[in-house]
Protein backbone atom coordinates (compact mmCIF):
# COMPACT_ATOMS: atom_id res chain seq x y z
CA UNK A 1 0.00 0.00 0.00
CA UNK A 2 1.49 3.36 -1.01
CA UNK A 3 1.58 6.31 1.38
CA UNK A 4 -1.45 8.08 -0.15
CA UNK A 5 -3.72 5.01 0.09
CA UNK A 6 -2.43 4.35 3.60
CA UNK A 7 -3.29 7.90 4.65
CA UNK A 8 -6.83 7.59 3.24
CA UNK A 9 -7.25 4.25 5.04
CA UNK A 10 -6.04 5.77 8.32
CA UNK A 11 -8.52 8.67 8.08
CA UNK A 12 -11.37 6.28 7.23
CA UNK A 13 -10.55 4.02 10.20
CA UNK A 14 -10.29 7.04 12.50
CA UNK A 15 -13.74 8.31 11.48
CA UNK A 16 -15.19 4.83 11.95
CA UNK A 17 -13.62 4.47 15.43
CA UNK A 18 -14.86 7.93 16.43
CA UNK A 19 -18.42 7.13 15.30
CA UNK A 20 -18.19 3.77 17.12
CA UNK A 21 -17.20 5.54 20.32
CA UNK A 22 -20.07 8.02 20.19
CA UNK A 23 -22.59 5.25 19.49
CA UNK A 24 -21.14 2.93 22.17
CA UNK A 25 -21.10 5.51 24.96
CA UNK A 26 -24.57 6.75 24.06
CA UNK A 27 -26.11 3.27 23.96
CA UNK A 28 -24.24 1.72 26.92
CA UNK A 29 -24.22 4.89 29.02
CA UNK A 30 -27.93 4.79 29.58
CA UNK A 31 -30.75 7.33 29.39
CA UNK A 32 -28.76 9.94 31.35
CA UNK A 33 -26.20 10.23 28.53
CA UNK A 34 -26.89 12.81 25.81
CA UNK A 35 -25.26 12.77 22.39
CA UNK A 36 -23.04 15.65 23.53
CA UNK A 37 -21.93 13.61 26.56
CA UNK A 38 -21.06 10.69 24.28
CA UNK A 39 -19.12 12.94 21.86
CA UNK A 40 -17.25 14.54 24.77
CA UNK A 41 -16.35 11.17 26.25
CA UNK A 42 -15.20 9.93 22.85
CA UNK A 43 -13.01 13.00 22.27
CA UNK A 44 -11.23 12.79 25.66
CA UNK A 45 -10.74 9.04 25.18
CA UNK A 46 -9.34 9.36 21.66
CA UNK A 47 -7.13 12.27 22.71
CA UNK A 48 -5.92 10.32 25.79
CA UNK A 49 -6.35 13.47 27.87
CA UNK A 50 -7.41 11.61 31.00
CA UNK A 51 -10.29 13.75 32.26
CA UNK A 52 -12.84 12.08 34.49
CA UNK A 53 -15.90 10.23 33.25
CA UNK A 54 -18.79 12.42 32.15
CA UNK A 55 -21.11 10.19 34.19
CA UNK A 56 -20.03 7.68 36.84
CA UNK A 57 -19.72 4.26 35.20
CA UNK A 58 -18.90 2.31 38.39
CA UNK A 59 -22.38 0.79 38.38
CA UNK A 60 -22.27 0.10 34.64
CA UNK A 61 -19.73 -2.70 34.00
CA UNK A 62 -20.73 -3.05 30.34
CA UNK A 63 -19.90 0.59 29.68
CA UNK A 64 -16.57 0.28 31.54
CA UNK A 65 -15.60 -2.83 29.58
CA UNK A 66 -16.47 -0.94 26.37
CA UNK A 67 -14.33 1.99 27.58
CA UNK A 68 -11.34 -0.31 28.22
CA UNK A 69 -11.62 -1.95 24.79
CA UNK A 70 -12.22 1.41 23.16
CA UNK A 71 -9.09 2.95 24.75
CA UNK A 72 -6.95 0.08 23.40
CA UNK A 73 -8.58 0.46 19.99
CA UNK A 74 -7.93 4.21 20.03
CA UNK A 75 -4.25 3.74 20.86
CA UNK A 76 -3.82 1.43 17.87
CA UNK A 77 -5.78 3.76 15.58
CA UNK A 78 -3.79 6.84 16.62
CA UNK A 79 -0.50 4.99 16.16
CA UNK A 80 -1.55 3.89 12.66
CA UNK A 81 -2.78 7.40 11.75
CA UNK A 82 0.40 9.11 12.98
CA UNK A 83 2.65 6.63 11.16
CA UNK A 84 0.58 7.02 7.97
CA UNK A 85 0.77 10.82 8.06
CA UNK A 86 4.51 10.68 8.76
CA UNK A 87 5.06 8.22 5.91
CA UNK A 88 3.01 10.38 3.53
CA UNK A 89 5.05 13.50 4.34
CA UNK A 90 8.47 11.81 4.46
CA UNK A 91 7.96 9.64 1.37
CA UNK A 92 6.58 12.58 -0.60
CA UNK A 93 9.55 14.76 0.27
CA UNK A 94 11.97 11.91 -0.34
CA UNK A 95 10.40 11.17 -3.71
CA UNK A 96 10.66 14.85 -4.63
CA UNK A 97 14.33 15.03 -3.59
CA UNK A 98 15.28 11.81 -5.38
CA UNK A 99 13.32 12.85 -8.48
CA UNK A 100 15.05 16.21 -8.51
CA UNK A 101 18.50 14.63 -8.20
CA UNK A 102 17.74 12.14 -10.95
CA UNK A 103 16.62 14.98 -13.21
CA UNK A 104 19.77 17.01 -12.44
CA UNK A 105 21.92 14.02 -13.39
CA UNK A 106 19.96 13.63 -16.63
CA UNK A 107 20.43 17.31 -17.48
CA UNK A 108 24.16 17.13 -16.65
CA UNK A 109 24.57 14.40 -19.31
CA UNK A 110 22.82 16.33 -22.09
CA UNK A 111 24.81 17.78 -24.98
CA UNK A 112 23.62 19.51 -28.15
CA UNK A 113 20.22 19.92 -26.54
CA UNK A 114 17.74 22.79 -26.61
CA UNK A 115 16.61 25.14 -23.85
CA UNK A 116 12.99 26.30 -23.76
CA UNK A 117 12.47 29.38 -21.60
CA UNK A 118 8.85 29.82 -20.52
CA UNK A 119 5.74 27.71 -19.95
CA UNK A 120 3.00 29.64 -21.76
CA UNK A 121 0.83 28.29 -24.59
CA UNK A 122 3.59 28.91 -27.12
CA UNK A 123 6.09 27.01 -24.96
CA UNK A 124 3.62 24.13 -24.61
CA UNK A 125 3.47 23.81 -28.40
CA UNK A 126 7.28 23.96 -28.61
CA UNK A 127 7.71 21.24 -25.99
CA UNK A 128 5.10 19.02 -27.64
CA UNK A 129 6.96 19.27 -30.96
CA UNK A 130 10.33 18.54 -29.34
CA UNK A 131 8.83 15.47 -27.66
CA UNK A 132 7.29 14.20 -30.90
CA UNK A 133 10.49 14.70 -32.88
CA UNK A 134 12.59 13.14 -30.10
CA UNK A 135 14.87 16.15 -29.58
CA UNK A 136 16.68 16.52 -26.24
CA UNK A 137 15.66 19.65 -24.33
CA UNK A 138 15.34 21.34 -20.93
CA UNK A 139 12.58 23.72 -19.85
CA UNK A 140 13.53 26.74 -17.73
CA UNK A 141 10.81 28.62 -15.87
CA UNK A 142 10.56 30.37 -12.46
CA UNK A 143 7.11 29.03 -11.49
CA UNK A 144 6.81 25.35 -10.54
CA UNK A 145 3.01 25.41 -10.59
CA UNK A 146 2.99 26.42 -14.28
CA UNK A 147 5.02 23.32 -15.08
CA UNK A 148 2.26 20.97 -13.88
CA UNK A 149 0.33 21.12 -17.17
CA UNK A 150 3.50 20.73 -19.21
CA UNK A 151 4.62 17.67 -17.24
CA UNK A 152 1.35 15.95 -18.15
CA UNK A 153 2.72 15.54 -21.69
CA UNK A 154 5.58 13.31 -20.57
CA UNK A 155 8.90 13.10 -18.75
CA UNK A 156 10.20 16.63 -19.10
CA UNK A 157 13.56 17.74 -17.63
CA UNK A 158 13.23 21.24 -16.23
CA UNK A 159 15.03 23.78 -14.10
CA UNK A 160 13.15 26.16 -11.82
CA UNK A 161 14.49 29.70 -11.87
CA UNK A 162 14.79 32.98 -13.77
CA UNK A 163 16.01 32.22 -17.33
CA UNK A 164 17.98 35.50 -17.36
CA UNK A 165 20.06 34.31 -14.38
CA UNK A 166 23.51 33.00 -15.36
CA UNK A 167 23.47 30.28 -12.69
CA UNK A 168 20.06 28.99 -13.78
CA UNK A 169 21.07 28.73 -17.45
CA UNK A 170 24.35 27.03 -16.51
CA UNK A 171 22.34 24.52 -14.47
CA UNK A 172 20.31 23.81 -17.61
CA UNK A 173 23.55 23.16 -19.52
CA UNK A 174 23.59 26.22 -21.78
CA UNK A 175 27.35 25.88 -22.35
CA UNK A 176 26.71 22.48 -23.99
CA UNK A 177 23.39 23.38 -25.66
CA UNK A 178 22.74 23.69 -29.39
CA UNK A 179 20.02 26.30 -29.13
CA UNK A 180 17.72 28.28 -26.86
CA UNK A 181 14.11 29.31 -27.47
CA UNK A 182 12.85 32.35 -25.57
CA UNK A 183 9.07 32.24 -25.09
CA UNK A 184 8.57 34.49 -22.07
CA UNK A 185 5.49 36.75 -21.71
CA UNK A 186 7.23 40.06 -22.51
CA UNK A 187 9.78 41.33 -25.03
CA UNK A 188 11.90 42.76 -22.21
CA UNK A 189 12.18 39.37 -20.51
CA UNK A 190 13.06 37.67 -23.80
CA UNK A 191 15.67 40.35 -24.55
CA UNK A 192 17.38 39.79 -21.19
CA UNK A 193 17.55 36.05 -21.85
CA UNK A 194 19.01 36.63 -25.33
CA UNK A 195 21.81 38.79 -23.89
CA UNK A 196 22.51 36.34 -21.06
CA UNK A 197 22.52 33.30 -23.36
CA UNK A 198 24.92 34.86 -25.86
CA UNK A 199 27.29 35.95 -23.10
CA UNK A 200 27.46 32.38 -21.75
CA UNK A 201 27.62 30.60 -25.11
CA UNK A 202 28.39 32.87 -28.09
CA UNK A 203 27.96 29.96 -30.55
CA UNK A 204 24.45 29.02 -29.41
CA UNK A 205 21.52 29.58 -31.77
CA UNK A 206 18.88 31.84 -30.26
CA UNK A 207 15.25 32.00 -31.37
CA UNK A 208 13.11 34.55 -29.52
CA UNK A 209 9.45 35.47 -29.49
CA UNK A 210 8.90 39.12 -30.36
CA UNK A 211 5.47 40.46 -29.50
CA UNK A 212 6.12 44.06 -30.61
CA UNK A 213 7.55 44.29 -34.14
CA UNK A 214 9.67 47.25 -33.02
CA UNK A 215 11.59 45.00 -30.62
CA UNK A 216 12.77 42.60 -33.33
CA UNK A 217 15.76 44.69 -34.42
CA UNK A 218 16.86 45.16 -30.80
CA UNK A 219 16.75 41.41 -30.15
CA UNK A 220 18.79 40.72 -33.28
CA UNK A 221 21.36 43.32 -32.24
CA UNK A 222 21.49 41.60 -28.83
CA UNK A 223 22.35 38.30 -30.51
CA UNK A 224 19.09 36.60 -31.49
CA UNK A 225 19.49 34.58 -34.69
CA UNK A 226 15.78 34.68 -35.39
CA UNK A 227 12.81 36.58 -33.92
CA UNK A 228 9.33 35.17 -34.41
CA UNK A 229 6.18 37.28 -34.29
CA UNK A 230 3.07 35.31 -33.21
CA UNK A 231 0.87 37.91 -34.93
CA UNK A 232 2.78 37.60 -38.23
CA UNK A 233 2.68 33.81 -38.14
CA UNK A 234 -1.01 33.89 -37.29
CA UNK A 235 -1.74 36.27 -40.14
CA UNK A 236 0.21 34.17 -42.63
CA UNK A 237 -1.63 31.06 -41.52
CA UNK A 238 -5.02 32.73 -41.93
CA UNK A 239 -4.31 33.98 -45.44
CA UNK A 240 -2.82 30.58 -46.38
CA UNK A 241 -6.03 28.89 -45.26
CA UNK A 242 -7.86 31.24 -47.62
CA UNK A 243 -5.73 31.12 -50.78
CA UNK A 244 -3.98 27.70 -50.54
CA UNK A 245 -6.23 25.45 -48.42
CA UNK A 246 -4.95 22.17 -49.92
CA UNK A 247 -1.36 23.01 -48.99
CA UNK A 248 -2.21 23.96 -45.41
CA UNK A 249 -4.33 20.81 -45.08
CA UNK A 250 -1.36 18.71 -46.23
CA UNK A 251 0.95 20.39 -43.70
CA UNK A 252 -1.64 19.98 -40.94
CA UNK A 253 -1.97 16.28 -41.65
CA UNK A 254 1.79 15.91 -41.61
CA UNK A 255 2.10 17.72 -38.28
CA UNK A 256 -0.87 16.06 -36.60
CA UNK A 257 -0.41 12.48 -37.81
CA UNK A 258 -0.51 10.24 -34.73
CA UNK A 259 0.82 6.97 -36.13
CA UNK A 260 3.83 8.50 -37.85
CA UNK A 261 5.72 11.74 -37.20
CA UNK A 262 6.90 13.39 -40.44
CA UNK A 263 8.59 16.77 -40.52
CA UNK A 264 10.64 19.03 -42.75
CA UNK A 265 14.08 18.58 -41.20
CA UNK A 266 17.70 19.18 -42.11
CA UNK A 267 21.06 17.46 -41.98
CA UNK A 268 24.31 19.43 -42.07
CA UNK A 269 27.36 18.03 -43.84
CA UNK A 270 30.40 18.58 -41.58
CA UNK A 271 34.08 18.69 -42.54
CA UNK A 272 35.42 15.19 -43.14
CA UNK A 273 31.95 13.76 -43.81
CA UNK A 274 31.98 10.53 -45.86
CA UNK A 275 29.33 12.14 -48.07
CA UNK A 276 31.52 15.11 -49.02
CA UNK A 277 32.62 14.79 -52.65
CA UNK A 278 29.85 12.36 -53.59
CA UNK A 279 26.86 13.14 -55.76
CA UNK A 280 23.32 12.75 -54.48
CA UNK A 281 22.93 9.74 -56.75
CA UNK A 282 26.03 8.09 -55.31
CA UNK A 283 24.96 8.81 -51.75
CA UNK A 284 21.49 7.34 -52.46
CA UNK A 285 20.18 8.62 -49.11
CA UNK A 286 16.52 8.13 -49.98
CA UNK A 287 16.72 4.36 -50.49
CA UNK A 288 18.93 3.93 -47.41
CA UNK A 289 16.67 5.77 -44.98
CA UNK A 290 13.30 6.37 -46.66
CA UNK A 291 13.68 10.16 -46.32
CA UNK A 292 12.59 12.44 -49.17
CA UNK A 293 15.14 15.07 -50.21
CA UNK A 294 13.44 18.35 -51.11
CA UNK A 295 16.24 20.94 -51.15
CA UNK A 296 19.96 21.57 -50.84
CA UNK A 297 21.60 24.72 -49.46
CA UNK A 298 25.16 25.39 -50.50
CA UNK A 299 27.72 26.26 -47.83
CA UNK A 300 26.82 29.31 -45.80
CA UNK A 301 24.57 30.75 -48.47
CA UNK A 302 20.89 31.53 -48.17
CA UNK A 303 19.75 30.17 -51.54
CA UNK A 304 18.26 26.68 -51.88
CA UNK A 305 18.32 24.26 -54.79
CA UNK A 306 14.84 22.75 -54.72
CA UNK A 307 14.51 19.16 -55.91
CA UNK A 308 18.22 18.97 -56.79
CA UNK A 309 19.28 16.47 -59.49
CA UNK A 310 21.11 13.25 -58.62
CA UNK A 311 24.22 14.66 -60.33
CA UNK A 312 24.49 17.48 -57.76
CA UNK A 313 27.67 17.16 -55.70
CA UNK A 314 27.64 17.24 -51.90
CA UNK A 315 30.23 19.44 -50.18
CA UNK A 316 31.22 20.09 -46.59
CA UNK A 317 29.10 22.91 -45.16
CA UNK A 318 26.05 22.03 -47.24
CA UNK A 319 22.65 21.49 -45.63
CA UNK A 320 20.24 18.88 -46.95
CA UNK A 321 16.53 19.42 -46.32
CA UNK A 322 14.29 16.36 -46.08
CA UNK A 323 10.75 15.31 -45.30
CA UNK A 324 11.46 12.56 -42.81
CA UNK A 325 10.59 10.91 -39.50
CA UNK A 326 12.85 11.45 -36.46
CA UNK A 327 14.45 8.01 -36.80
CA UNK A 328 15.21 8.73 -40.47
CA UNK A 329 16.95 11.97 -39.54
CA UNK A 330 18.97 10.12 -36.90
CA UNK A 331 20.06 7.63 -39.59
CA UNK A 332 20.95 10.42 -42.00
CA UNK A 333 23.01 12.22 -39.37
CA UNK A 334 24.89 9.00 -38.66
CA UNK A 335 25.62 8.50 -42.37
CA UNK A 336 26.71 12.14 -42.73
CA UNK A 337 28.87 11.99 -39.61
CA UNK A 338 27.02 14.95 -38.06
C-alpha positions, 0 to 999 in steps of 0.5 A: 500500500502506497503512502497516499492510500495508507493515509486515506485508510487511516482517516477512514478508520479514524472516522469509523472508530470515532463514530463507534465511540459516540454510538457505544457511549450513548447506547451503553451509558444509559438514558442519562447520557446525551449525544453531547456527553457521548461525543465529549467522552469519545473525544477525551478518550481518543485524545488520551487526555485523562479527564474524568468520566462524564457520568459515573460508570462504576455501576455500569460494567458493560460501559466500563468494559467498552471503555477499556476496549475502546481505549486500546482500539484508540491507541492502535488507531492513533498509532496507525494514523500518525505513522501514515501521516509521517510516511506520507510526508516523508515519502513525498519529500523523499520522492521529490528530492530523489526525483530532482537529483535524478533529473539534475543528473539527466540534465548534466549528461545532455549535450547539443540539446535545446533550452525552452524558456517559458511555460505559456501556450507557445512554450507548450506547443514547442515542448510538444513538438520537441517530444514528438520529434525526439529532440533533447531539451530542458525547460527553464521557468521560475514558477513550478506550478505552471510546469504541472500542465507541461509535465502531463505531456511526458517526462520533461527535464526542467530547471526552476528559476529565472532564465535570465540568471547565469546560474540557472542557465548554466544549471540547464547546460547552456554551455553544452546546448545547441540552441535556446528558445525564448518564449517568455510573456514580454519582449523585455524578458526575452531580450534579457535572456538573449543577452545572457545566453549569448554571453554564456555561449556565443555559438548558441543559436537563439530563437526569440518570441517578439510580440512588438515588431519594433523589438525585433531589431533590438533582439537581433542586435542583442544576438538573437538569430531569429525573432518570431512574431506570433501575430505575423505567423497567425496572419500568414496562416489565416491567409494561407487557409484562404488562398492555398487550403490544400497546402495547409491541409497537407501540412496539418496532416503531416504535423498532426499524424498520430501513427507516424511523425513526419517533418521538414528537417535538415542534416548538415554536412560537416568537414570530413563527412563521408558524403563530401565529394559524392553526388546525391545519386552516389549517396542514395540517401533516400533508399537507405533511410526512406527520407525524401530530399526536397532541397539543398543549401550550399555552404553558408549561403541563403539560396536553396536548390529545390529538388536537386538532381542526382548529379548534384555534388555534396560538399562540406558545409552544405545542408540537406533538407528532407521530409522525414521521420525522427528516426530517419533523420537520426540515420541520416546524421549517422551517415553524414557523420554529423 
